[in-house]
C-alpha cells in the first residue's frame, strides 16, 4: 500500500522467530495508552477481507504494517520523535512532502508517494523496516548513515496517504511483509497467542479499539476540531446555551455501542445516550447533550462518563467533570 521503497529494518538475525530473540524496540518516543496508541495492525487475511493477527477489526485490506498514532494533531505539531527500532544503515530517505494528509494533498504530489516522508534502514540478512508519514522537514538522517537503536530519525507527521498523524512501520524480510506480532502467521482468533512469535523486545499489549478523547462544550463540535484536540472546556456559565459531551474513538466495529452520560450536581441523570456503531470505522465520534432549561443550569459539578461497549462488555471508559455556575 506504500509506494515509497524505503525500508527501516531492525537488525534481525537469520531466523529470529525460531530463535525467539527479541529484536525491535518501539519506533516512537511515547507511552502507549497514555500519549499514543496502535491505530492499525498488519492485515492477516490473505483474501479480500481484513483482520488483525487476533482475527480482530484493527486492520484494513492490504495494510502492510503497524500504525503508531498520536492522540491529537496538536501533539504532532508539538513534536514526537520517530526512533530507529534497531541498529542498521539508512538506505533511503524522503522529506519535503506537506503535512496535509490524503484529503488535502494534490494528487500529482501524492502519486507514487503514499508513504509520504520516510526513512528506510537496512539491517542485513534481507531484513528492512520502512517508516512512513513523517513530518515535513523533520527527517534527521542521511542515506548511508549508520544508526543505533533509538536514534532519532525524525518526527511523527501527516504526510502521504494518511488521515491521522501516525508513523507507519512496515517490516520485511527479502521483500515479504512480516507482522512483528505474528511471525509464524498462525492466528489465534480472539486473543494474542503470546509473544513467542513476536519481534518485539517487549511486546505491546493488543488493543481492539478504544477512546482517544472525551470533551464537553456548549455545542456539537466540528469533527476536524475534535481530531485536532484542545476543544471543549472545564467551566461553563449557568446560562450556557447547552451542555454537550462527546467521545472520539478508534477501532469501531459494527454493533459496538458508545454510551454518553451527564449527571447533574445532585446525582440525577441529565443525559444518557447510547449510540450504535453501524459499521466498521477506523476513527469515529459521537455526541449527546441538552439545551439550557428555562431556569438555567443548577450550579455545581457535572459528572461526565463516556463508555465503549462491545458484545455487552466494556471496552473502554473515560470519566471527567465540569463546573457549571454563575
DOLUMDO-236978 format. One line per field, with one value per residue (C-alpha): residue number from 1; residue in one letter; x, y, z. Coordinates in steps of 0.25 Angstrom, whole numbers, plus 5000, padded with zeros to 4 digits. Each point is the difference from the previous one (the first is absolute). Example, Ala and Ser with C-alpha at 12.3 -4.5 7.8 and 13.67 -1.06 7.14 Angstrom:
BEGIN
num	c(1, 2) $
residu	c(A, S) $
c1	c(5049, 5006) $
c2	c(4982, 5014) $
c3	c(5031, 4998) $
% end
This chain:
BEGIN
num	c(1, 2, 3, 4, 5, 6, 7, 8, 9, 10, 11, 12, 13, 14, 15, 16, 17, 18, 19, 20, 21, 22, 23, 24, 25, 26, 27, 28, 29, 30, 31, 32, 33, 34, 35, 36, 37, 38, 39, 40, 41, 42, 43, 44, 45, 46, 47, 48, 49, 50, 51, 52, 53, 54, 55, 56, 57, 58, 59, 60, 61, 62, 63, 64, 65, 66, 67, 68, 69, 70, 71, 72, 73, 74, 75, 76, 77, 78, 79, 80, 81, 82, 83, 84, 85, 86, 87, 88, 89, 90, 91, 92, 93, 94, 95, 96, 97, 98, 99, 100, 101, 102, 103, 104, 105, 106, 107, 108, 109, 110, 111, 112, 113, 114, 115, 116, 117, 118, 119, 120, 121, 122, 123, 124, 125, 126, 127, 128, 129, 130, 131, 132, 133, 134, 135, 136, 137, 138, 139, 140, 141, 142, 143, 144, 145, 146, 147, 148, 149, 150, 151, 152, 153, 154, 155, 156, 157, 158, 159, 160, 161, 162, 163, 164, 165, 166, 167, 168, 169, 170, 171, 172, 173, 174, 175, 176, 177, 178, 179, 180, 181, 182, 183, 184, 185, 186, 187, 188, 189, 190, 191, 192, 193, 194, 195, 196, 197, 198, 199, 200, 201, 202, 203, 204, 205, 206, 207, 208, 209, 210, 211, 212, 213, 214, 215, 216, 217, 218, 219, 220, 221, 222, 223, 224, 225, 226, 227, 228, 229, 230, 231, 232, 233, 234, 235, 236, 237, 238, 239, 240, 241, 242, 243, 244, 245, 246, 247, 248, 249, 250, 251, 252, 253, 254, 255, 256, 257, 258, 259, 260, 261, 262, 263, 264, 265, 266, 267, 268, 269, 270, 271, 272, 273, 274, 275, 276, 277, 278, 279, 280, 281, 282, 283, 284, 285, 286, 287, 288, 289, 290, 291, 292, 293, 294, 295, 296, 297, 298, 299, 300, 301, 302, 303, 304, 305, 306, 307, 308, 309, 310, 311, 312, 313, 314, 315, 316, 317, 318, 319, 320, 321, 322, 323, 324, 325, 326) $
residu	c(X, X, X, X, X, X, X, X, X, X, X, X, X, X, X, X, X, X, X, X, X, X, X, X, X, X, X, X, X, X, X, X, X, X, X, X, X, X, X, X, X, X, X, X, X, X, X, X, X, X, X, X, X, X, X, X, X, X, X, X, X, X, X, X, X, X, X, X, X, X, X, X, X, X, X, X, X, X, X, X, X, X, X, X, X, X, X, X, X, X, X, X, X, X, X, X, X, X, X, X, X, X, X, X, X, X, X, X, X, X, X, X, X, X, X, X, X, X, X, X, X, X, X, X, X, X, X, X, X, X, X, X, X, X, X, X, X, X, X, X, X, X, X, X, X, X, X, X, X, X, X, X, X, X, X, X, X, X, X, X, X, X, X, X, X, X, X, X, X, X, X, X, X, X, X, X, X, X, X, X, X, X, X, X, X, X, X, X, X, X, X, X, X, X, X, X, X, X, X, X, X, X, X, X, X, X, X, X, X, X, X, X, X, X, X, X, X, X, X, X, X, X, X, X, X, X, X, X, X, X, X, X, X, X, X, X, X, X, X, X, X, X, X, X, X, X, X, X, X, X, X, X, X, X, X, X, X, X, X, X, X, X, X, X, X, X, X, X, X, X, X, X, X, X, X, X, X, X, X, X, X, X, X, X, X, X, X, X, X, X, X, X, X, X, X, X, X, X, X, X, X, X, X, X, X, X, X, X, X, X, X, X, X, X, X, X, X, X, X, X, X, X, X, X, X, X) $
c1	c(5000, 5012, 5007, 5013, 5011, 5005, 5004, 5003, 5003, 5004, 5013, 4994, 5008, 4998, 4987, 4996, 4987, 5005, 5011, 4990, 5010, 4994, 5004, 4991, 4998, 4989, 5002, 4994, 5003, 4987, 4993, 4989, 4987, 5004, 5004, 5000, 4993, 5000, 4990, 5001, 5008, 5004, 4989, 5001, 4989, 5005, 4987, 4992, 4996, 5008, 5004, 5011, 5008, 4989, 4989, 4996, 4996, 5013, 5004, 4996, 5001, 5015, 5005, 5015, 5005, 4997, 4995, 5004, 4991, 5000, 4987, 5000, 5005, 5005, 5009, 5005, 5003, 5007, 5009, 5001, 5013, 5000, 5011, 5009, 4994, 5013, 5014, 5003, 5004, 4991, 4997, 4989, 4994, 4989, 4997, 4993, 4985, 4990, 4993, 4986, 4996, 4992, 4989, 5007, 5013, 4999, 4999, 5012, 5009, 4994, 5001, 5011, 5003, 4989, 5010, 5003, 5013, 5007, 5013, 5005, 5010, 5007, 5004, 5006, 4995, 4989, 4993, 4995, 4990, 4993, 4995, 4990, 4992, 5010, 5000, 5004, 5014, 5003, 5008, 5013, 5008, 5007, 5002, 5011, 5000, 5002, 4989, 4999, 4988, 4992, 5007, 4990, 4996, 4990, 4987, 4986, 4992, 4988, 5007, 4995, 4988, 4995, 4988, 5006, 5014, 5008, 5012, 4998, 5010, 5002, 5010, 5004, 5010, 5004, 4989, 4989, 4992, 5002, 4990, 5008, 4989, 4998, 5013, 4994, 4987, 4992, 4988, 4993, 4987, 4995, 5013, 5015, 5007, 5012, 5013, 5008, 4998, 5002, 5011, 4999, 5010, 4987, 4987, 4990, 4987, 4989, 4988, 4988, 4995, 4998, 4997, 5010, 4994, 4987, 4996, 4988, 4996, 4987, 4998, 5004, 5014, 5005, 5006, 5013, 5001, 4999, 5011, 5009, 4998, 4998, 4985, 4990, 5002, 4999, 4992, 4987, 4990, 4986, 4994, 5008, 4991, 5002, 5009, 5006, 5009, 5007, 5010, 5010, 5004, 5008, 4998, 4985, 4993, 4986, 4990, 5010, 4993, 5005, 4992, 5001, 4995, 4999, 4996, 4995, 5006, 4990, 5003, 4987, 5002, 5000, 5004, 5002, 5001, 5004, 5005, 5001, 5012, 4994, 5013, 5015, 5007, 5015, 4996, 4987, 4993, 4986, 4994, 4988, 4994, 4989, 4996, 4999, 4988, 4991, 5005, 5015, 5010, 5001, 5013, 5010, 5009, 4994, 5006, 5002, 5003, 5002, 5000, 5003, 4994, 5002, 4992, 4994, 5013, 5007, 5012, 5004, 4995, 5004, 4994, 5001, 4994, 4996, 4995, 4988, 4996, 4997) $
c2	c(5000, 5009, 5003, 5006, 4990, 5004, 4989, 5001, 4987, 4995, 4993, 4987, 4987, 4989, 4993, 5009, 4994, 4986, 5005, 5008, 5011, 5014, 5010, 5013, 5011, 5010, 5009, 5012, 5008, 4999, 4991, 4991, 5002, 5014, 5009, 4990, 4988, 4989, 5004, 4988, 4987, 4992, 4994, 4985, 4996, 4995, 5002, 5012, 5002, 5006, 4996, 5002, 4989, 4996, 5000, 5013, 5013, 5008, 4999, 5004, 4992, 4999, 5008, 4996, 5006, 5005, 5014, 5007, 5012, 5013, 5004, 5014, 5009, 5009, 4990, 4998, 5014, 5001, 4989, 4985, 4993, 4988, 4990, 4989, 4987, 4993, 5003, 5001, 5008, 5010, 4996, 5011, 5013, 5009, 5014, 5012, 4995, 5008, 4996, 5001, 4985, 4993, 5009, 5013, 4996, 5003, 4986, 5004, 5001, 4988, 4991, 4989, 5005, 4994, 4999, 5015, 5004, 4988, 4992, 4986, 4993, 4987, 4990, 4989, 4986, 5005, 5008, 5014, 5009, 5012, 5012, 5009, 5013, 5008, 5015, 5009, 5005, 4991, 4988, 5000, 4989, 4999, 4989, 4991, 5004, 4989, 5001, 4994, 4995, 5012, 5010, 5012, 4998, 5012, 5003, 4994, 5008, 5000, 4998, 4991, 4991, 5002, 5005, 5002, 5003, 4987, 4992, 4988, 4989, 4989, 4989, 4991, 4988, 4998, 5009, 4992, 5008, 4994, 5003, 5003, 4995, 4987, 4995, 4985, 5005, 4991, 5008, 4997, 5007, 5008, 5002, 5002, 4986, 5005, 5007, 4988, 5003, 5016, 5008, 5010, 5001, 5003, 4997, 5011, 4995, 4998, 5010, 4998, 5014, 5011, 5014, 5011, 5012, 5005, 5014, 5009, 5013, 5009, 4994, 4988, 5003, 4998, 4987, 5006, 5008, 4987, 4994, 5012, 5000, 5011, 5002, 5001, 5005, 4997, 5012, 5006, 5011, 4996, 5007, 4991, 4997, 4985, 4990, 4990, 4988, 4992, 4988, 4999, 4985, 4990, 4986, 5000, 4987, 4998, 4999, 5007, 5010, 5013, 5005, 5015, 5004, 5013, 5001, 5012, 5005, 4993, 4987, 4999, 4997, 5011, 4992, 4986, 4996, 4987, 5001, 4987, 5000, 4994, 4997, 4998, 5014, 5002, 5014, 5005, 5010, 5001, 5011, 5002, 5011, 5009, 5014, 5011, 4998, 5012, 5001, 4999, 4990, 4996, 5004, 4990, 4988, 4992, 4986, 4995, 4986, 4994, 4985, 4991, 4986, 4988, 4987, 5005, 5002, 5013, 5003, 5014, 5011, 5014, 5009, 5015, 5011, 5015, 5011, 5008, 5012, 5015) $
c3	c(5000, 5002, 4987, 5006, 5000, 5013, 5010, 5015, 5004, 5013, 5002, 4998, 5001, 4990, 5006, 5012, 5002, 5001, 5009, 5008, 5001, 5003, 4989, 5000, 5010, 4998, 4988, 5006, 5013, 5007, 5010, 4994, 5007, 5005, 4989, 4988, 4995, 4990, 4989, 4990, 5000, 4988, 4992, 5003, 4990, 4987, 4992, 4997, 5015, 5011, 5014, 5010, 5006, 5010, 4989, 5006, 4992, 5002, 4985, 4987, 4987, 4995, 5012, 5001, 5013, 5014, 5002, 5013, 5001, 5009, 5007, 4993, 4989, 5011, 5005, 4986, 4999, 5013, 4995, 5003, 4996, 4991, 5004, 4994, 5006, 4998, 4994, 4985, 4988, 4994, 4985, 4997, 5004, 4996, 5005, 4995, 4998, 5007, 5013, 4993, 5000, 4989, 4999, 4999, 4992, 4985, 4992, 4992, 5012, 5007, 4988, 5002, 5014, 5009, 5011, 5001, 5007, 5005, 5003, 4996, 5008, 4995, 5011, 4992, 4998, 4990, 5012, 4999, 5007, 4993, 5008, 4993, 5002, 5007, 5002, 4989, 5002, 5012, 4994, 5008, 4993, 4986, 4990, 5004, 5015, 5010, 5012, 5013, 5007, 5005, 4990, 4997, 4985, 5000, 5005, 4999, 4989, 4991, 4986, 4989, 5000, 5014, 5007, 5014, 5006, 5002, 4996, 4991, 5003, 4989, 5003, 4988, 4998, 4986, 4995, 5008, 5010, 5014, 5011, 5013, 5009, 4992, 4992, 4999, 4994, 5009, 5004, 5014, 4998, 5011, 5007, 4999, 5000, 5008, 4997, 4996, 4985, 5002, 4995, 5012, 5011, 5009, 4992, 5001, 5005, 4990, 5000, 4991, 5001, 5010, 5003, 4996, 5007, 5007, 5000, 5005, 4993, 4997, 4986, 4992, 4995, 4986, 4998, 4995, 5012, 5009, 4992, 5002, 5015, 5010, 4998, 5012, 5014, 5014, 5005, 4995, 5003, 5006, 4988, 4990, 4988, 5001, 5006, 4990, 5003, 4990, 4998, 4989, 4998, 4991, 4995, 4999, 4997, 4995, 5012, 5010, 5009, 5005, 5012, 5004, 5014, 5007, 5015, 5007, 5013, 5008, 4993, 4992, 4985, 4990, 4987, 4997, 4986, 4993, 4986, 4992, 4991, 4987, 4992, 5002, 5002, 5002, 5007, 5004, 5009, 5007, 5008, 5009, 5009, 5005, 4997, 5011, 5009, 5003, 5014, 4996, 5004, 5014, 5006, 5003, 4994, 4989, 4998, 4986, 4996, 4986, 4999, 4988, 5000, 4991, 5001, 5013, 5007, 5003, 4990, 5005, 5010, 5003, 5011, 5001, 5008, 4996, 5009, 4996, 5008, 5001) $
% end
